[in-house]
Amino acid sequence: MGFDSIVGNTVAVQAVREMLRADRLPGALLFTGPEGVGKKTLALMLAQAAVCERFKDDFCGECVRCRRTAEMIAAAEEDLARRRDLKESARRVEGLVYFDLQLIAPITRYILSEQIRVLRQVAYTRPFELPRRFFIIDQAQDIHWQAVDLLLKVMEEPPETTTIILVCPNAGELRSTIRSRCQRAAFSPVDEDLVLRLIQERGNVPEPKQRLVARLSHGSVGRALGFDLPACLARRDVWLEFFHSLTGGPGPRARTPDWHQLFDSTRKLTGDRDSFDDILTTGTELLRDMLLLLESGDSASVSNLDTVPRLKTWAAALGFQGILLLKEGLDEAHRLQIRNVNQQLGLDALAIGMVSGSRPSQPHREPSLTRL
């Protein structure tokens, strides 16, 4: 229990502990960085440590205040889940009640104006049970534009006994006037070896696949611990079938593509609309790996470690320009998700264009890894 249980991001953890030791908690904090690296967890721990009866720069989890803050967190998460399940969106903001430690997150696509309005009403009152009040706004980039001004007014004149912690992946998604009023802590991906150790300790991933899961988690502890390996491998297998069919097997232009297998793979890729985002992400990761192998031939940074020989073959067959064209096709498929379009036809057309020679056999330019 305590800050020592946080994996990685020791700089951010140390900064938080120094704030507590100096008794200088700002009115607003901004925690930014990739998903699943402990931003929200550290925010909740900070709030708990700030009121702990036993420690100055940590929390015991056992004193009256620690137990009460844990109850508040659980109640807030339960309330968020209940509101999201309501079919009538207008009813999701009815009867909002905020505790001294409150987790605020989107209950529709956005964090709504009423959620921030209640925050503003409560923020200027004295805390009910604890010596200090904390509002933790998770996915702060999803605050509705009409609610941003309400939040800004609170941050311009911060209450003495309230701290607001904004949690989001990218600070650039927030309005500059919000960012400028926050003390920022930046989070980084967790070291792969630390993630691997957690996977090994958990023991629910077969040993031969543990390094693969650690690599595919991209430094996200949350993603690693919740990794659905069978689902990931199933999505990847269809992409491997697609690339094999598209390139015609070993060697560039070795044989005529298996059109039946190619169109069957596009059907499988687009058959489940609910998981299409994950399918596109898997395809993009494979294309990135191909580009890495084509540029350097070094597999040290490749995510899909167990498929390197095949990826090298397909990368040579596609070339830089072919990989870039496929990536642009996947980006377009992602953009078209909000429209009622036939995604399979789009992938079919992309594949036909690649095979029929719409891409040059020699690239005019080499795409940068930053574009993938």
Residue, then its C-alpha position, 0 to 999 in steps of 0.5 A: m500500500g502507498f506510493d511504492s506500489i506505483v510502477g514506473n514514473t518515479v519522477a512524477v511520484q517524487a514530485v507529488r511526495e515533495m508537494l505533500r512534505a512541503d504542504r504546498l498543494p496547488g489549486a490545480l494540477l495536470f497529469t498528462g501522458p499515455e493511457g495506463v501508466g498510472k495518472k489517475t491512480l497517482a491522482l487518487m493516491l495524492a488525494q488520499a495521502a493529503v488527508c492521511e492521519r499517520f503519514k505526511d507524504d504517503f498514506c496508510g490505507e488504514c486510518v479513519r480518513c484513508r478508509r473514508t476516502a476509499e469509500m468515496i472513490a468506490a461510491a464515485e465509480e459506482d455512481l459513474a457506472r450507473r449513470r452511464d447505463l441510463k438509456e435516457s441521456a437527460r437523466r444522467v445528470e439528475g441528483l449529482v452529489y459530490f463528496d470531498l474526494q470526487l472522481i469526475a469522468p464522461i457520462t456520455r461522450y463528454i463531461l457535461s456542463e452540469q457536472i462542472r456546474v456542481l463542481r463549481q457550486v461545491a468547490y467554494t464550500r468548506p469540505f464536509e468530512l476531510p481537511r481538504r477537497f479533491f476533484i479528479i477530472d479523468q479524461a479531461q480532454d472530453i470536457h464539453w466546450q460549453a463546460v470549459d468556461l465554467l471550469l476556468k472560472v473556478m481555476e481563475e479564483p481557486p478555493e483555498t481548501t480545494t485542489i482540482i486534478l486534471v488527467c488526460p493523455n495529451a495536454g495539447e487537447l486542453r485549452s491553453t488558459i486551462r493549462s496555464r493555471c495548472q502545475r503539470a506532471a508528465f508521465s512516460p511509458v513504463d519500462e518494458d522490463l518492469v511491465l514484463r515483471l508484472i506480467q510474470e508475477r500475475g502468471n496469466v500469460p503463457e511464458p512464450k508470449q509474455r515478452l510479446v504482451a509486454r512489447l504490445s502493451h507499449g509501456s502501459v501497465g493498465r493495458a498489460l494487466g488487462f491484455d486479452l491475448p487470444a483476442c489480440l492474436a485472433r485479430r492479428d491472424v486475419w491481418l497476417e492472412f491479408f498481408h500474405s494474400l496481398t503480397g502473393g507469398p514469399g518474395p516480391r511479386a512471387r505469384t498471383p495473389d489468392w483473390h479468394q483468400l484476400f477478399d475472405s480476409t477483408r470480410k473477417l477484418t470488417g465483420d465486427r463493427d464493435s471491435f473495428d477500432d482494435i482491428l485497425t490498431t492491430g493493422t497499424e502496428l504491423l505496418r509500423d513494424m514492417l517499416l522499422l524492419l525495412e528501414s534498419g532490419d533491426s527487430a529490437s523495436v518491433s512490437n510483433l516479435d514472433t512474426v519478424p521473418r514474415l514481416k520482413t518478407w512482406a515489407a520487402a514486397l510492399g516497399f516504403q510506398g506500399i506501406l504508406l499507402l496501406k497506412e493511409g487506407l487504414d486512416e481513411a477507414h478509421r475516419l469513415q467509421i462515423r458514417n454508414v459505409n461498407q468498410q469491406l468494399g473500402l479494403d477490397a478496393l485498397a487491396i485491388g489498387m495495390v495489386s493492380g499496380s496503382r502504387p509504384s514498384q520503387p518509392h518516390r520518397e521514404p515515409s518517416l516513422t513519425r507518420l505511422 
